[in-house]
Amino acid sequence: MNISGRVALVTGASQGIGRSCALKLASTGATVALAARNQEKLNELVREISGAGGKAATFKVDVSDEAQIKSACKAVITQFGKIDILVNNAGITRDQLVMRMKRSDWDAVLSTNLTSAYLCIQQVIGSMLKQRWGRIINIASVFGQMGQAGQANYAASKAGLIGLTMAIAREVGSRTITCNAVAPGLIETAMTAGLGDEFKQNAVKQIPLGRVGSPEDVAHAVAYLASEEASYITGHVLNVNGGLLMG
């Protein structure tokens, strides 16, 4: 897979899945615009990509802030001339049983995980329509497909991303723009690091492949969907979950 000459914007790029996606896209030839809140981590990632012969730039942004999203997307297009690939990866959790969940925790998760994706798509779609080519990839979750106790806000946001993916795919397909989702299962990231060993051991028992996934497992799927080889795939949810959920 080669996506040389393409410009990719990755949100939540400072760590975990977003970081791996940025590294993978850069290694396959894309210029990567790295968006996240942690400038120090973004700078480290630029150095790593540059050291491997890739090209990247940082754009500090809190995706829960609409004005920052608009400003960052405009800055990317100003610097690189276009955005070909958008990876909506930024996400947070605020876990709690629904009967105790604060409205602020519901709003924070929906804003960061779902509303930001809509806003980013809205900002980059003009560039994609102009050149009649684009790849929009939303990072959903297996829990948006099967639910998870204590994560009503997170599961709802990820299920919403899947619906958004299909709607956008129908809207822009005639312009050679695809929109797909990747739904990771249990992946070893900072977000899952807080889960206890007992929880992980029990979870692995439910995974046919018998292991927790890595951010690189997800990044490979994202790179494929961003490539020319995936040009006839749109509105699809690609499961990267080790078999935890099938069908």
C-alpha positions, 0 to 999 in steps of 0.5 A: 500500500502506497499513499505517497502525495496524500495528506492525512489528518489524525486526531488524538495522535499523541498516543495509543491508536492515533499515534500508531495510525500516524506512524503507519500512514507516514511509513506508507508515504503520507504527509501527516498532520498530527492533532492532539492536546499534548504538544510535547508528545506531538513533538516527539512523534514528529521527531520519530516520523522525521527520523524515519524519513517521513513528513509530519507537522503538529497542530495542537487542538482540543477536539471538544472545542469547535473553534479549535477544530476549525482553526486547526483544519484551516491551518493544515490546509493552509500549510499542505494545500489539502486534506486527503485522509481524515482519521477521527480517532480522538476519544475519552472515557468517563465510565459510570453506571447510568443511574449515577452518571453525571450529565457533564460526563455524558456530554464530555464523551459525546462531544469528544468522541462523536461531535468532534468527528462530525465537525472534522468531517465538515471542515475537511469535506470541501477539500476532498470534494474539490479534488474528488478523492478522499478517505474518512476513517472513524475509530469506533469500538466493539462496545459501540456494537455490543454495549458495555455496562458502565459505559453508556456514554462511550458505547452511545458515542461509538455507535453514533460514529458507526451511524455517522459513517454510513450516512457520510458514505452515502452522501459523498460516494459519488465524488470518489470519497469513501467513509468507513469505520474501524471498530477495535476490540480490547487494545493495549493502550493508555486508555485500557491500562487502568483496567485490572489484570483480572478484567483483562484475563477474563476478557482474553478468555472471550477472544478467540485469538487469545490475546489483547490487540495492539495499536498497530493491529488497528493502524494496519486496518486504517492504512488499508482503508486509506489506500487505493486498494480499498477504493470499492469499500465504503460505509463498512465497519471493519472489526479488529477485535480478535473475534470477540464479536462476529457477524 
